[in-house]
Amino acid sequence: MRRATGLALVSRSEERRLTALLRLKGVSVPMASATLTMLSPTRYGVIDIRVWQLLHAQGVVTRNAFGVGLSAGNWAQFLGVIRHFARKLRVKARDVERALFDAHRARQKGRLYRVKRGKGR
């Protein structure tokens, strides 16, 4: 674990930072993004289903409408969006992400996770 977090800290590449954390057993993209956010809330925010669904509903992102199984590519796109607004608003990336999370939670109706049903169900 120390090696992975050490690699994440010293790398200048966002992709390598994320990849180092994803090598840890049980760590997914949202968990890795949470770790990076704890280390630097100015530069990072936590990618999760709520934030992704809201960005998708607004047309800011176009893939993975339900926000399930978020990928490294989704994270890179998310990071670009929240950093753009953080610069524009002169706040931390975490502040942008948290505002999106809260906005989704306030507007959500029905289930957060949508289950795909097979034929005959």
N, C-alpha and C positions, 0 to 999 in steps of 0.2 A: 504494500500500500504506500509506503513512504517513497519508494522508487517512482511509482506512477504519479503521485502528487508532486514529487520533485521535478519530474519531466514536464508536468503540466505548468509548473511555476517558471521554469527557466526557458521554455520554448517561446519563440516570438511568433510562431505560427498558431493561429486559432485552431486550425484543423488538427495539428499535433497535440495541442493542449487537450482537446476533446478526446482524441483517439487514446491518449495515455490513460485518461480516466475510464474510458469505455473498456479497457483491457481488464479492469478489476471485476471480479466475479459479482454478478448481480447489479452492476451499474448500467443504467440505461441513459439515453440522451437527457431526459429531464433531471435525473439524479446528478449526472455530470454537470449540467448547467447550474444546478443548485449549489454544487461544490464551488464552481468558479464564481458564482454570485457571492458566496460567503467570503471568498478571498478578495474580491474586488467589485463591490456593488456599483461603483462608478461606471465600470465597463460592461458589466453583465447583468442579466436578469434571468429568471427561471422560466424556461419554456415548459408550458403545460397545456393540457387540453383546453382549459378555459380561454387562455390568451390566444391560442392558435385558432379556436373556433371564432372568436371575436374578430381577429384579423382576417379570417376567411370570409366572414359575413360582410365585412367592409370592402372586400375585394383587394386587400393589400397582399394577400397570398392566394394562390389559386389551386393548390393541390392539397389532398388529405383533408377534406372538408370537416370530418369528425374529430381530427386531431388525435387519433389513436395510432400508436406505433411511430411516434415522431422520429425522424432520421437525422443524421448529421447534416444532410442537405437542408432539411427543414430548419434546423438550428442556425445554420449559417444565414439563411434568409431572415429568420426572426431577429438575429443579432443585428443585421444591417438595418432593419426597420426600427428596432428600439433605440439603437445608437443614433440614428438620424433624428428621431424625435427628442432624444435626450439633449443633443447638441442644439437643436432648434429652440427647445424650451429652457435650456441651461439648467438641467437637472441630471440626476444619476440615471443610468439605464435601468436600474432596479426600480426607481420611482415610476418610470414609464410602464414597465411590466406590471407593477403592483396596481397602478391605476386601471390598466386593461383588465386585470384579474377581477378587481372590484366591480368594474362596469359590467362584466359578463355575469358575475354572481348576482348582481342586482336585477339584471334583465332576464335571467334564465327561467325558462318554463319547461316543465317536463324533466325527463332524465338527462343527466349529463353524458353518460355513456350510452350509445345506441348499439343495440345488439342486432347483428345481421341474423335473420332467421332463414333457415333452409326451407325448401319446398315441403309442403305437407304439415307445416307447423302453424 
